């Protein structure tokens, strides 16, 4: 008998908490990985596959993404792009080498420890979920959040990411809309 999975809801991590997590991360590699997940909206696997050949300024090429397409691209903030370029140069990473040559479990542990520094339970996908929620709550149209930021095929997938809206937040939006 078919049984539908229950819809999972997540606590929404605020921007200042994400900024604090990134700020408190001392190791450049780890900080850059966190920024690519939180500010670049990348999945941990996409971050780990990244090579210098995939970096084209603020545009990153994702080869063999989860969508099944041959390639997709991600746009990142200029400051993150500059730090990524500097990291690649400082570490003398060759064009076809991985920028972050660690395994998935090491990346997951890095994210978990970063969250522990500010007293929260943090998983890699929480950073991507934060990026979607932050964009949506900042007024970015849902279609852009879905198709460009998260690169989802369906809006319904994106809606799962956006978390619950508290009564306080709902009232604030209504007040801003009709004030």
C-alpha positions in Angstrom: 0.0 0.0 0.0 1.3 3.5 -0.9 2.0 5.8 1.9 2.9 9.4 1.2 6.0 10.8 3.0 5.1 13.4 5.6 6.1 16.9 4.6 9.1 17.9 6.7 9.4 21.5 7.9 12.6 23.1 8.9 13.5 25.9 11.3 14.5 28.9 9.3 18.0 30.1 10.0 18.3 33.9 10.0 20.8 35.8 7.9 22.8 37.1 10.9 23.2 33.5 12.1 24.6 32.4 8.7 26.9 35.4 8.6 28.1 34.5 12.1 28.8 30.9 11.1 30.8 32.0 8.1 32.6 34.8 10.0 33.6 32.4 12.7 35.1 29.9 10.3 38.8 30.5 10.3 40.1 28.0 7.7 39.8 29.6 4.2 38.8 26.3 2.5 35.9 25.7 5.0 34.7 29.3 4.9 34.6 29.2 1.1 32.7 26.0 1.0 30.1 27.4 3.4 29.8 30.6 1.3 29.3 28.6 -1.9 26.5 26.6 -0.2 24.8 29.6 1.6 25.5 32.4 -0.8 25.9 30.4 -4.0 23.0 28.1 -3.3 25.0 25.1 -4.2 24.5 21.5 -3.1 27.5 20.0 -1.2 28.1 17.6 -4.0 28.3 20.5 -6.5 30.8 22.3 -4.3 33.0 19.2 -4.1 33.0 18.7 -7.9 34.1 22.2 -8.6 37.4 22.7 -10.5 39.1 25.9 -11.7 37.9 25.1 -15.2 34.4 25.6 -13.9 35.1 29.1 -12.5 34.3 31.9 -15.0 34.3 35.0 -12.9 31.0 35.2 -11.0 29.6 32.3 -13.1 30.3 28.7 -12.1 29.7 25.8 -14.4 28.2 22.7 -12.9 29.0 19.6 -14.8 26.6 16.7 -14.6 24.2 18.4 -12.1 21.5 16.6 -10.1 18.9 17.7 -12.7 20.3 15.3 -15.2 21.2 18.1 -17.6 24.7 18.1 -19.1 25.5 21.3 -17.3 24.0 24.2 -15.4 25.4 27.4 -14.1 25.4 29.3 -10.8 26.0 33.0 -10.3 27.8 34.0 -7.1 28.4 37.3 -5.4 31.5 39.2 -6.5 33.2 39.0 -3.1 32.8 35.2 -3.1 34.1 35.0 -6.6 37.2 37.0 -5.7 37.9 34.8 -2.6 37.4 31.7 -4.7 39.8 32.9 -7.4 42.4 33.9 -4.7 42.1 30.5 -3.0 42.6 28.7 -6.3 45.7 30.9 -7.0 47.1 30.6 -3.5 46.8 26.8 -3.4 48.1 26.5 -7.0 45.2 24.3 -7.9 45.5 23.0 -11.5 42.6 23.7 -14.0 41.4 20.1 -14.0 41.8 19.4 -10.2 39.1 19.7 -7.7 39.1 22.9 -5.7 38.0 21.0 -2.6 39.5 17.5 -2.7 37.7 16.1 0.3 34.9 13.5 0.6 31.3 14.2 1.3 31.5 13.1 4.9 34.4 15.5 5.6 32.3 18.3 4.1 29.3 17.3 6.2 31.4 17.3 9.3 32.8 20.7 8.5 29.3 22.2 8.2 28.2 20.4 11.4 31.2 21.8 13.4 30.6 25.3 12.0 27.0 25.2 13.2 28.1 24.0 16.7 30.2 27.1 17.0 27.0 29.2 17.2 25.0 26.6 19.0 22.8 25.2 16.2 22.4 21.9 14.4 23.5 22.6 10.8 23.5 20.3 7.8 24.9 21.1 4.3 21.4 21.4 2.8 20.3 23.8 5.5 22.6 26.4 3.8 20.9 26.0 0.5 17.5 26.1 2.1 18.5 29.3 3.9 19.5 30.9 0.6 16.1 30.1 -0.9 14.2 31.4 2.1 16.3 34.5 2.4 15.8 35.3 -1.3 12.0 34.7 -1.1 11.7 36.8 2.1 13.7 39.6 0.4 11.1 39.9 -2.3 12.6 37.8 -5.1 9.8 36.3 -7.2 9.2 32.6 -6.5 9.8 31.8 -10.2 13.3 33.3 -9.9 14.0 31.5 -6.6 12.9 28.3 -8.2 14.3 28.4 -11.7 17.4 30.5 -11.3 18.5 30.4 -7.7 17.7 26.8 -6.8 17.6 25.5 -10.4 14.5 23.4 -9.7 12.3 22.0 -12.5 9.1 22.5 -10.5 7.8 25.3 -8.3 6.4 22.6 -5.9 9.9 21.5 -5.1 10.9 25.0 -4.2 7.9 25.5 -2.0 9.1 22.7 0.2 12.3 24.6 0.9 10.7 27.8 2.0 9.7 26.7 5.5 6.9 27.9 7.7 6.0 31.6 8.0 5.4 32.7 11.6 2.4 34.8 12.5 4.7 37.7 13.3 6.3 37.5 9.9 3.0 37.2 8.2 1.7 40.3 10.0 4.8 42.2 9.1 4.5 41.4 5.4 0.8 42.3 5.4 1.6 45.6 7.2 4.4 46.4 4.7 2.1 45.6 1.8 -0.8 47.8 2.8 1.0 50.5 4.9 
